[in-house]
Amino acid sequence: MRIALLTIGVLLFFIVAPLASPLPGPGGTVIAAFGLILILRNSRWARHRFVRAKAQWPRVGAFIDRILARGSAKRRREAAKKLATN
């Protein structure tokens, strides 16, 4: 099942999203986000690369976390708010 979901994610991200991006509306972006979500949830290698890229480019990583509505990003933002208020 994981391999099937990973394959669907790769197809969405690398094939369908670029084909849908010239169309009017945010379709390509939404499709790419869904593909990236499937890839990150089903591939340990991709998650490791994503974390390393986020460490290298923290502003871009925070933006992508916010778009993907990642739970880990929400927990980090809440912890940072608590530290800022103390």
N, C-alpha and C positions, 0 to 999 in steps of 0.2 A: 504494500500500500504506500509506504514511504517513497519508494522509487517511482511509482506512478504519479504521486503528488509532486515530487521533485521534477519529473519530466514535464508535467503540465506547467509548472512554474517557469521552467526554462523556456518552453515554447511561448508562453505568454510574454515573458520579459524580452526575449531576443527576437521573436518573429512577429507576433501579433501586435505588440505595442508600437514598433516602428512602422508597421503598415497602417495602423489606426491613427498615428500622430498627425498626418497631414489633414485629416478630416476635421471639420469644424467641431469645436467643443473640447472638453478635457478628456476625451475617451482614451487617448494614448497614455496619458499620465495615470489614470485610474487603473488601466490594464497593467501597466508597468508596476504599479504599487502592489497589485494583487500577485503578480508573478514574483516580485521580490519577497513578499510575505511567505509565499509557498516555498521558495528556495531557502530562505533563512530558517524556516521551521523544520525543514527536512534534511538539511545538510550541515553537519558539524564543521566541515571544511569552510563552507561559505560563511557561517557564523563567525568563525575565527578570523577570516579575512575582513569581514565587516567590522569587527571590534578593533582590529589593527588599523583599518582605514579611519574609523571614528577617532581613535587616539591621535592619529596624524593630523586630521582635519576636524577639530572638535565642533566648529560652527556648522559645518556641513552635516556632520553626524547628528547633532542635536536637531537640525532641521528635518532630516530623514526620519529620526525617531518620532518627531512630532507628527509628521505626515502618516507614518505607519501606525501611530497610536500604540507604540510598544509599551508594555507594562513596566519594563525595567526603567524606561525613560520617565514615566510618570512617578515611579517611586523615588528616583533621583531628584526630580524637581520638587516633590513634597519634602524630602529630607533637606534640600537646600533652603526651602522656605522656612522650615523650622529652625535651622541654624541661623538664618538671617534675622528672625524675630527674637532670638535669645540674646 
